[in-house]
Amino acid sequence: MSADSGHFAYSQARLQARFGQAADPADLQRAHAARDLAGFLSAVRTTAQRRYTTRLAPGMDPHELERHLRYEWRALVDEVARWQPTPWQEAIRWMRWLPYLPALQKLTRGGRPPAWARADPVLGRIVALDPALRGAALAASPLQPFRLALEADAGDVTAAWLAHWRALWPAGNRHARALDLIARDVALLDAKLREAVGGDSRDLHRALSLRLLRTFRRHPLSPAAAVAYLGLEALGLLGLRGGVMRRAVVAPGPA
């Protein structure tokens, strides 16, 4: 084992243990058969996804439900970042802002911020400002790397996220190729999702999931394993969010 690989041994052990506890697809399918939010949450809490539902309860406002899910994502990213060697922690921690990309992209087009953004602890004070002042407000927040994209006529928030992510990689690291492949897959998915607005994205997510799973298995003892694991969890959280929101905003009916 190389010295570099040894630095990731602790992280890999934690990732493998967590990966081995992944929710069984059959259990999740049974959960998605529930007609109301109470039944859905009860079923999910018998799976490994229960750790994301501790703050959720039937009767909550949909925006509150989503705010708690974003909190759980940030907590997960911070946890995985702490498992990494120190030089890689900030690069992993930058993944905590992925759920914010669609809202930030909407702001670049001069669109109205989504309603949930006004109550968000990070975006709230930014979207409350006049659009001309939002860039300066970003500069004083953890979202500062998005400022140029927000102020540009046709800013690309995903490209800004990827550029800053790459800038956080330690110089001369030997893991860049595996990480670049993940970055390419994310950018490709983003482009295809924009083309398929309003369409079914399940096939796109399924294809990305398979690529992330392959990366996780092929690149142990590297930051790529952590990134792939978080990508897989992010896709799982998207499914959980969909199940929660369908039952929170739509009258109970056939699942």
C-alpha positions as semicolon CSV with decimal commas, in nm:
position;residue;x (nm);y (nm);z (nm)
1;M;0,000;0,000;0,000
2;S;0,140;0,343;-0,092
3;A;0,165;0,621;0,163
4;D;-0,104;0,811;-0,028
5;S;-0,339;0,511;-0,017
6;G;-0,272;0,473;0,353
7;H;-0,402;0,823;0,412
8;F;-0,740;0,713;0,276
9;A;-0,759;0,384;0,468
10;Y;-0,978;0,528;0,746
11;S;-1,211;0,693;0,497
12;Q;-1,241;0,378;0,289
13;A;-1,329;0,167;0,591
14;R;-1,605;0,411;0,689
15;L;-1,735;0,438;0,334
16;Q;-1,744;0,061;0,287
17;A;-1,930;0,015;0,615
18;R;-2,186;0,281;0,521
19;F;-2,217;0,150;0,166
20;G;-2,287;-0,197;0,303
21;Q;-2,583;-0,053;0,496
22;A;-2,750;0,091;0,185
23;A;-3,127;0,066;0,175
24;D;-3,263;-0,242;0,002
25;P;-3,444;-0,144;-0,322
26;A;-3,733;-0,378;-0,236
27;D;-3,782;-0,203;0,100
28;L;-3,781;0,135;-0,072
29;Q;-4,032;0,013;-0,328
30;R;-4,265;-0,091;-0,047
31;A;-4,224;0,251;0,111
32;H;-4,320;0,423;-0,215
33;A;-4,642;0,221;-0,219
34;A;-4,763;0,413;0,089
35;R;-5,058;0,642;0,019
36;D;-4,986;0,920;0,268
37;L;-4,680;1,088;0,420
38;A;-4,721;0,922;0,760
39;G;-4,720;0,577;0,604
40;F;-4,433;0,666;0,372
41;L;-4,213;0,795;0,655
42;S;-4,299;0,496;0,872
43;A;-4,189;0,259;0,595
44;V;-3,872;0,456;0,514
45;R;-3,772;0,441;0,880
46;T;-3,734;0,065;0,849
47;T;-3,457;0,125;0,590
48;A;-3,111;0,280;0,595
49;Q;-3,266;0,607;0,475
50;R;-3,419;0,655;0,818
51;R;-3,125;0,879;0,918
52;Y;-3,254;1,142;0,674
53;T;-3,606;1,148;0,817
54;T;-3,555;1,219;1,188
55;R;-3,666;1,582;1,148
56;L;-3,958;1,509;0,914
57;A;-4,319;1,478;1,026
58;P;-4,662;1,467;0,861
59;G;-4,829;1,806;0,861
60;M;-4,509;2,004;0,808
61;D;-4,507;2,275;0,545
62;P;-4,346;2,144;0,221
63;H;-4,077;2,413;0,236
64;E;-3,994;2,307;0,591
65;L;-3,967;1,944;0,481
66;E;-3,727;2,039;0,202
67;R;-3,523;2,259;0,436
68;H;-3,472;1,962;0,668
69;L;-3,367;1,741;0,376
70;R;-3,111;2,000;0,264
71;Y;-2,981;2,008;0,621
72;E;-2,942;1,629;0,623
73;W;-2,748;1,644;0,296
74;R;-2,510;1,909;0,431
75;A;-2,463;1,706;0,750
76;L;-2,380;1,395;0,547
77;V;-2,128;1,581;0,331
78;D;-1,960;1,731;0,637
79;E;-1,940;1,388;0,798
80;V;-1,779;1,228;0,491
81;A;-1,542;1,526;0,458
82;R;-1,418;1,469;0,814
83;W;-1,319;1,114;0,718
84;Q;-1,083;1,240;0,445
85;P;-0,715;1,332;0,472
86;T;-0,690;1,703;0,558
87;P;-0,583;1,820;0,208
88;W;-0,906;1,681;0,060
89;Q;-1,159;1,791;0,319
90;E;-1,254;2,123;0,161
91;A;-1,302;1,968;-0,184
92;I;-1,543;1,713;-0,039
93;R;-1,717;1,975;0,175
94;W;-1,787;2,185;-0,136
95;M;-2,041;1,918;-0,238
96;R;-2,276;2,046;0,032
97;W;-2,398;2,317;-0,209
98;L;-2,510;2,088;-0,492
99;P;-2,883;2,116;-0,403
100;Y;-2,856;2,494;-0,444
101;L;-2,744;2,488;-0,808
102;P;-3,092;2,493;-0,973
103;A;-3,204;2,789;-0,759
104;L;-2,884;2,981;-0,828
105;Q;-2,911;2,907;-1,201
106;K;-3,262;3,049;-1,200
107;L;-3,130;3,370;-1,045
108;T;-2,878;3,409;-1,329
109;R;-3,166;3,422;-1,577
110;G;-3,334;3,701;-1,385
111;G;-3,602;3,466;-1,262
112;R;-3,784;3,494;-0,934
113;P;-3,621;3,295;-0,656
114;P;-3,811;2,981;-0,553
115;A;-4,032;3,034;-0,251
116;W;-3,822;2,807;-0,028
117;A;-3,513;3,021;-0,086
118;R;-3,654;3,309;0,119
119;A;-3,657;3,097;0,435
120;D;-3,326;2,923;0,365
121;P;-3,054;3,013;0,619
122;V;-2,798;3,069;0,341
123;L;-2,996;3,198;0,043
124;G;-3,262;3,389;0,235
125;R;-3,072;3,710;0,293
126;I;-2,937;3,704;-0,062
127;V;-3,262;3,660;-0,254
128;A;-3,431;3,922;-0,035
129;L;-3,210;4,186;-0,198
130;D;-3,252;4,369;-0,524
131;P;-3,107;4,152;-0,806
132;A;-2,833;4,409;-0,866
133;L;-2,709;4,361;-0,509
134;R;-2,717;3,982;-0,492
135;G;-2,367;3,933;-0,634
136;A;-2,212;4,145;-0,361
137;A;-2,411;3,955;-0,099
138;L;-2,281;3,625;-0,236
139;A;-1,927;3,754;-0,189
140;A;-1,983;3,760;0,186
141;S;-2,131;3,410;0,199
142;P;-2,007;3,052;0,153
143;L;-2,148;3,076;-0,202
144;Q;-1,893;3,340;-0,307
145;P;-1,750;3,128;-0,595
146;F;-2,084;3,165;-0,776
147;R;-2,069;3,546;-0,788
148;L;-1,934;3,580;-1,143
149;A;-2,187;3,329;-1,277
150;L;-2,471;3,514;-1,107
151;E;-2,363;3,850;-1,245
152;A;-2,294;3,728;-1,601
153;D;-2,558;3,760;-1,875
154;A;-2,557;3,385;-1,933
155;G;-2,374;3,253;-1,630
156;D;-2,337;2,879;-1,588
157;V;-2,370;2,788;-1,221
158;T;-2,277;2,422;-1,272
159;A;-1,956;2,525;-1,451
160;A;-1,877;2,764;-1,166
161;W;-1,931;2,488;-0,912
162;L;-1,703;2,250;-1,104
163;A;-1,432;2,515;-1,152
164;H;-1,416;2,590;-0,781
165;W;-1,426;2,221;-0,695
166;R;-1,122;2,158;-0,915
167;A;-0,944;2,455;-0,759
168;L;-0,982;2,286;-0,418
169;W;-0,798;1,969;-0,527
170;P;-0,446;1,948;-0,386
171;A;-0,181;2,035;-0,644
172;G;-0,014;1,742;-0,817
173;N;-0,263;1,484;-0,692
174;R;-0,277;1,152;-0,875
175;H;-0,653;1,120;-0,843
176;A;-0,743;1,397;-1,089
177;R;-0,833;1,166;-1,377
178;A;-1,094;0,971;-1,179
179;L;-1,239;1,294;-1,041
180;D;-1,243;1,453;-1,387
181;L;-1,451;1,161;-1,513
182;I;-1,705;1,222;-1,236
183;A;-1,707;1,594;-1,319
184;R;-1,770;1,511;-1,684
185;D;-2,061;1,286;-1,589
186;V;-2,214;1,555;-1,368
187;A;-2,182;1,820;-1,640
188;L;-2,332;1,581;-1,896
189;L;-2,625;1,498;-1,668
190;D;-2,682;1,868;-1,604
191;A;-2,692;1,941;-1,978
192;K;-2,932;1,655;-2,048
193;L;-3,162;1,754;-1,763
194;R;-3,184;2,107;-1,903
195;E;-3,278;1,963;-2,243
196;A;-3,542;1,739;-2,084
197;V;-3,715;1,999;-1,868
198;G;-4,048;1,854;-1,763
199;G;-3,956;1,510;-1,890
200;D;-3,880;1,188;-1,706
201;S;-3,526;1,200;-1,565
202;R;-3,525;0,853;-1,409
203;D;-3,322;0,695;-1,689
204;L;-3,061;0,971;-1,666
205;H;-3,032;0,927;-1,290
206;R;-3,012;0,550;-1,326
207;A;-2,727;0,578;-1,578
208;L;-2,536;0,816;-1,351
209;S;-2,593;0,582;-1,056
210;L;-2,433;0,293;-1,246
211;R;-2,130;0,506;-1,337
212;L;-2,089;0,624;-0,977
213;L;-2,114;0,267;-0,850
214;R;-1,844;0,162;-1,095
215;T;-1,622;0,449;-0,979
216;F;-1,674;0,359;-0,614
217;R;-1,560;0,003;-0,680
218;R;-1,271;0,087;-0,912
219;H;-1,114;0,369;-0,712
220;P;-1,091;0,267;-0,347
221;L;-0,845;0,448;-0,121
222;S;-0,898;0,772;-0,311
223;P;-1,115;1,085;-0,293
224;A;-1,308;0,950;-0,592
225;A;-1,461;0,685;-0,365
226;A;-1,597;0,954;-0,131
227;V;-1,731;1,161;-0,421
228;A;-1,896;0,856;-0,579
229;Y;-2,051;0,753;-0,248
230;L;-2,193;1,101;-0,193
231;G;-2,324;1,105;-0,550
232;L;-2,508;0,778;-0,490
233;E;-2,653;0,912;-0,165
234;A;-2,758;1,233;-0,342
235;L;-2,953;1,031;-0,599
236;G;-3,113;0,834;-0,317
237;L;-3,209;1,157;-0,144
238;L;-3,368;1,282;-0,465
239;G;-3,592;0,976;-0,461
240;L;-3,672;1,030;-0,094
241;R;-3,750;1,396;-0,157
242;G;-3,981;1,302;-0,441
243;G;-4,168;1,056;-0,223
244;V;-4,204;1,310;0,057
245;M;-4,312;1,600;-0,161
246;R;-4,568;1,402;-0,364
247;R;-4,744;1,316;-0,040
248;A;-4,697;1,657;0,122
249;V;-4,842;1,869;-0,158
250;V;-5,088;1,631;-0,325
251;A;-5,402;1,488;-0,169
252;P;-5,356;1,120;-0,075
253;G;-5,440;0,882;-0,356
254;P;-5,295;0,585;-0,542
255;A;-4,916;0,591;-0,517
